[in-house]
């Protein structure tokens, strides 16, 4: 609704190709630089003025820039998807920067800066407007109607986000939204997740936890092996007996002490780089394990609730250890380890919306597809009901 889908698909393909090119250029350039510096380590000036050195440096820089662009692009695209989803769930047509910042966990200034930039590339159908002297986000021509599907009574927006009908007490509240010439409906299938933690777990959550744990152990094991390789190479650097054996071994094709030293330095450099990369990956894996564990805990808690909105402060980990654990909940959501739930801010309070279901371009009365542009007077061609009218009582 608020994403430029064509642009997002193009950028996704671009990122894959750019990442492949970046890895190639970075690896090739770094290898050439390292080879020259090691080969001419006793004459650095010769290495620096070698004909291939400028090209190798350019390749390494270009590869690094490509990879950084890809990571930045992926992060910004993820933020754009989050903002778009948040906008679709809003019924007011006006969203404050402070609420959006609270939901996303980012500073207000950063959220405003991203949204200003996103209007020209990733997103559409919103603007910055003034509301009672405050700058807020204005969503494009948004009209909403809330009602209870159980008794058919109209429901005010503030009561909709409370999640309960004031007339019959049902949690089966329903919202119909007309954004420009597009129609969609918002409902809650919270009953589907009752006593079913798997409903709120991301796809393959258990296998991901096992995989991350195995990869962490393997990574730590490889780090230990590389550490032993470095220690062994350092001990052999001035070991005359080792150097003599290497020179006399015809299968090594090493003909001088300098060549043996060069091979040892290359091995130390390779092992050091591998350790640095694996440490970064291991830390990331550890964070992912934390996020998965938080997702499992939240899924169990969510499955015990029948209310479509839960204050975030009631989540066990946050209730016990404070808002510092909010980061783990956000991480679980952003990484897809939690499903069928979102973070929202209503009246300044952070809530978790459970089992929110957004259905686009579909008649709320008969579920027939809606083709083309519509307005608030549009009548379904199949059932004859007005899409922004009252749904028949059960």
C-alpha positions in Angstrom: 0.0 0.0 0.0 2.7 2.5 1.0 5.7 0.7 -0.7 6.9 1.2 -4.2 6.9 -2.5 -4.9 8.5 -2.3 -8.3 11.4 -0.3 -6.9 11.8 -2.7 -3.9 12.0 -5.7 -6.2 14.6 -4.0 -8.4 16.7 -3.0 -5.4 16.5 -6.6 -4.0 18.0 -8.0 -7.2 20.5 -5.1 -7.3 21.7 -5.9 -3.8 22.4 -9.6 -4.6 24.4 -8.7 -7.7 26.3 -5.9 -6.0 27.1 -8.1 -3.0 28.6 -10.8 -5.3 30.7 -8.2 -7.1 31.7 -6.6 -3.8 33.0 -9.9 -2.3 34.9 -10.7 -5.5 36.6 -7.2 -5.7 37.4 -7.1 -2.0 38.9 -10.6 -1.9 40.9 -10.2 -5.1 42.2 -6.7 -4.2 43.1 -7.7 -0.6 44.8 -10.9 -1.8 47.0 -8.9 -4.2 47.9 -6.3 -1.6 48.8 -8.9 1.0 50.8 -11.0 -1.6 52.9 -7.9 -2.6 53.4 -6.7 1.0 54.6 -10.2 2.1 56.7 -10.9 -0.9 58.5 -7.5 -0.7 58.3 -7.2 3.1 62.0 -6.3 3.3 61.6 -3.6 0.6 58.2 -2.0 1.3 58.9 0.9 -1.2 59.1 -1.7 -4.0 55.8 -3.2 -2.9 54.1 0.2 -2.8 55.3 1.2 -6.2 54.5 -2.1 -7.9 52.4 -1.7 -11.1 49.6 -3.9 -9.7 49.4 -2.1 -6.3 47.2 0.8 -7.4 44.7 -1.5 -9.1 44.6 -3.8 -6.1 43.9 -0.9 -3.8 41.1 0.3 -6.1 39.6 -3.1 -6.2 39.7 -3.5 -2.4 38.1 -0.1 -1.8 35.5 -0.6 -4.5 34.6 -4.0 -3.0 34.3 -2.6 0.5 32.1 0.3 -0.8 29.8 -2.2 -2.7 29.3 -4.4 0.4 28.6 -1.4 2.7 26.0 -0.1 0.2 24.3 -3.5 0.2 24.1 -3.7 4.0 22.8 -0.1 4.2 20.3 -0.7 1.4 19.0 -3.9 3.1 18.6 -2.1 6.4 16.8 0.9 4.9 14.5 -1.5 2.9 13.7 -3.3 6.1 12.8 0.0 7.8 10.6 0.9 4.9 8.7 -2.3 5.2 8.2 -1.7 8.9 6.9 1.8 8.4 4.6 0.6 5.6 3.1 -2.1 7.8 2.7 0.4 10.7 0.9 2.9 8.4 -1.5 0.2 7.1 -2.4 -0.7 10.7 -3.2 2.9 11.6 -6.8 4.0 11.6 -6.3 7.7 12.3 -4.6 8.9 9.2 -2.2 10.9 11.4 0.9 9.3 13.1 3.2 11.2 15.4 6.9 10.8 15.0 7.3 10.0 18.7 4.9 7.1 18.5 6.6 5.7 15.5 10.0 6.2 17.1 8.8 4.4 20.2 7.6 1.4 18.2 10.7 1.2 16.0 13.2 1.8 18.9 14.9 4.6 16.9 15.4 8.3 17.8 12.7 10.7 16.6 15.2 12.6 14.4 16.4 9.4 12.7 12.8 8.3 12.0 12.0 11.8 10.5 15.1 11.7 8.4 14.4 8.2 7.1 10.8 9.0 6.1 11.9 12.2 4.4 14.4 10.2 2.3 12.0 7.3 1.7 9.4 9.4 0.0 11.7 9.7 -3.0 12.7 6.0 -3.3 11.0 3.3 -1.2 7.6 4.6 -0.2 4.6 6.7 -1.3 1.2 8.1 -0.2 2.2 10.1 2.9 3.4 13.5 3.7 4.5 15.7 6.6 1.7 17.9 7.9 1.0 20.1 10.9 -1.6 18.9 13.5 -2.3 21.3 16.4 1.1 22.9 16.1 3.0 19.5 15.8 4.6 18.0 12.8 3.1 14.6 12.1 2.9 12.0 9.3 -0.2 12.5 7.2 -1.4 9.3 5.4 -2.9 9.8 2.0 -6.7 10.3 2.0 -7.5 7.7 4.7 -11.1 6.9 5.8 -12.0 4.2 8.4 -15.0 2.5 9.8 -14.9 0.2 12.9 -17.5 -2.2 14.0 -18.1 -5.4 16.0 -18.6 -8.5 13.8 -20.4 -10.2 16.7 -23.3 -7.8 17.2 -22.9 -5.3 14.4 -22.5 -2.3 16.6 -20.3 0.6 15.5 -17.0 0.8 17.5 -15.0 4.0 18.1 -11.4 3.9 17.1 -10.1 4.3 20.7 -12.4 1.3 21.7 -11.1 -0.7 18.7 -7.6 -0.5 20.0 -8.9 -1.4 23.4 -9.9 -4.6 21.6 -13.4 -5.0 23.1 -16.9 -4.1 21.9 -18.6 -1.8 24.5 -22.0 -3.4 23.6 -21.5 -7.1 23.7 -18.0 -7.4 25.2 -16.7 -9.4 22.2 -13.1 -9.1 21.0 -14.2 -9.7 17.4 -13.8 -6.1 16.4 -13.3 -5.2 12.8 -12.0 -2.2 10.8 -12.5 -1.2 7.2 -10.1 1.2 5.6 -10.2 3.2 2.4 -6.8 4.6 1.5 -7.1 6.7 -1.6 -8.8 4.4 -4.1 -7.7 1.1 -2.4 -9.8 -0.8 0.2 -8.6 -3.2 2.9 -9.9 -4.6 6.1 -8.2 -5.2 9.5 -9.4 -8.0 11.8 -8.0 -10.2 14.6 -7.8 -14.0 14.5 -6.6 -14.2 18.1 -8.7 -17.3 18.7 -6.6 -19.2 16.2 -3.5 -18.7 18.4 -5.2 -19.6 21.8 -3.1 -22.3 23.5 -1.1 -22.7 20.2 2.4 -21.2 20.7 3.4 -22.4 17.3 0.9 -19.8 15.8 3.1 -17.0 17.0 6.4 -18.6 16.2 8.2 -17.9 13.0 8.7 -20.6 10.4 11.1 -23.3 11.5 12.0 -21.6 14.8 13.1 -24.7 16.5 15.4 -25.8 13.7 16.8 -22.3 13.5 17.8 -22.4 17.2 19.5 -25.7 16.7 21.3 -24.5 13.5 22.5 -21.3 15.2 23.8 -23.2 18.2 25.6 -25.7 15.9 27.1 -22.9 13.8 28.2 -21.1 17.0 30.0 -24.2 18.3 31.6 -24.8 14.9 32.7 -21.2 14.6 34.3 -21.3 18.1 36.0 -24.6 17.2 37.4 -23.1 14.0 38.6 -20.0 15.9 40.5 -22.3 18.3 42.1 -24.2 15.4 43.2 -20.9 13.8 44.6 -19.8 17.1 46.7 -22.9 17.3 47.8 -22.4 13.7 49.0 -18.9 14.5 50.9 -20.0 17.6 52.5 -22.9 15.7 53.5 -20.6 12.8 55.0 -18.0 15.2 57.0 -20.7 17.0 58.3 -22.0 13.7 59.3 -18.6 12.3 62.8 -18.7 13.8 62.9 -22.5 14.2 66.0 -23.4 12.2 65.2 -27.1 12.2 61.7 -26.5 10.8 63.1 -24.1 8.1 65.7 -26.6 7.1 63.1 -29.4 6.7 60.9 -27.1 4.5 63.8 -26.2 2.2 64.9 -29.8 1.9 61.4 -31.1 1.2 61.2 -31.2 -2.6 57.4 -31.3 -2.5 57.1 -27.8 -1.0 59.0 -26.0 -3.8 60.5 -23.7 -1.2 64.1 -22.8 -2.0 65.0 -20.1 0.6 64.6 -19.0 4.2 62.8 -15.9 3.0 60.3 -18.0 1.1 59.6 -20.1 4.2 59.1 -16.9 6.2 56.7 -15.6 3.5 54.6 -18.8 3.7 54.4 -18.6 7.5 53.3 -14.9 7.4 50.6 -15.7 4.8 49.3 -18.5 7.0 49.3 -16.2 10.1 47.5 -13.5 8.1 44.9 -15.9 6.7 44.2 -17.4 10.1 44.0 -13.9 11.7 41.5 -12.6 9.1 39.4 -15.8 9.5 39.4 -15.4 13.3 38.2 -11.8 13.0 35.4 -12.8 10.6 34.3 -15.8 12.7 34.2 -13.6 15.9 31.9 -11.2 14.2 29.7 -14.1 12.9 29.7 -15.8 16.3 28.5 -12.6 18.1 25.7 -12.3 15.5 24.8 -16.0 16.0 24.7 -15.4 19.8 22.4 -12.5 19.4 20.2 -14.6 17.1 20.0 -17.3 19.8 18.9 -14.7 22.3 16.2 -13.5 19.8 15.0 -17.0 19.2 14.8 -17.7 22.9 12.8 -14.5 23.4 10.5 -15.5 20.6 9.8 -18.9 22.2 9.0 -17.2 25.5 6.8 -14.6 23.9 4.9 -17.2 21.8 4.0 -19.1 24.9 2.8 -16.0 26.7 0.8 -14.7 23.6 -0.9 -18.1 23.2 -2.4 -17.8 26.7 -4.1 -14.5 25.8 -7.5 -14.0 24.1 -7.3 -10.2 23.9 -6.1 -8.8 20.6 -3.9 -6.1 22.2 -1.4 -6.7 25.1 0.6 -3.9 26.8 4.3 -4.6 26.0 5.1 -4.1 29.7 3.2 -7.3 30.5 5.5 -9.5 28.5 7.3 -11.7 31.2 10.9 -10.8 30.3 10.1 -7.0 30.2 8.0 -7.2 33.3 10.8 -8.9 35.2 13.8 -7.1 33.9 12.5 -3.8 32.5 12.4 -2.2 29.1 16.0 -3.2 28.4 14.6 -6.5 27.2 12.4 -4.6 24.6 15.4 -4.8 22.3 15.2 -8.6 22.2 11.4 -8.5 21.4 12.1 -6.1 18.6 14.9 -8.3 17.4 12.7 -11.3 17.4 10.0 -9.4 15.4 12.4 -7.9 12.8 14.2 -11.2 12.2 10.9 -13.0 11.6 11.2 -15.3 14.7 7.8 -14.1 15.9 4.8 -14.3 13.6 1.2 -12.9 13.6 2.1 -10.1 16.0 3.3 -6.5 15.7 4.4 -3.6 17.9 2.1 -0.6 18.0 1.7 2.5 20.1 -1.7 3.7 21.2 -2.3 6.7 23.5 1.4 6.7 24.3 1.4 3.0 25.4 3.4 0.3 23.6 1.1 -2.6 22.7 1.6 -5.9 21.0 -1.2 -6.5 18.4 -1.9 -10.2 18.2 -3.1 -12.1 15.1 -3.8 -8.9 13.2 -5.1 -9.8 9.7 -5.0 -7.3 6.9 -6.9 -8.3 3.8 -6.6 -6.1 0.7 -9.0 -5.6 -2.2 -11.5 -8.1 -0.9 -15.2 -7.5 0.0 -15.7 -7.8 3.8 -19.1 -9.3 3.4 -18.6 -12.1 0.9 -14.8 -12.2 0.5 -15.0 -11.6 -3.3 -12.1 -9.9 -4.9 -12.4 -6.1 -5.7 -10.9 -5.1 -9.0 -9.9 -1.5 -9.8 -10.3 1.7 -8.0 -13.1 2.2 -5.4 -14.6 4.9 -3.2 -16.7 4.9 0.0 -19.9 4.3 -2.1 -18.6 1.3 -3.9 -21.0 -1.7 -3.9 -19.7 -5.2 -4.3 -20.7 -6.7 -7.7 -21.2 -10.1 -6.2 -23.2 -9.7 -2.9 -24.5 -6.1 -3.5 -23.3 -4.8 -0.2 -21.6 -1.5 0.3 -18.0 -2.1 1.3 -17.9 0.8 3.7 -21.4 -0.1 5.1 -22.3 -2.3 8.1 -21.5 -6.0 7.9 -24.5 -8.3 8.6 -24.7 -9.6 12.1 -23.7 -13.2 12.8 
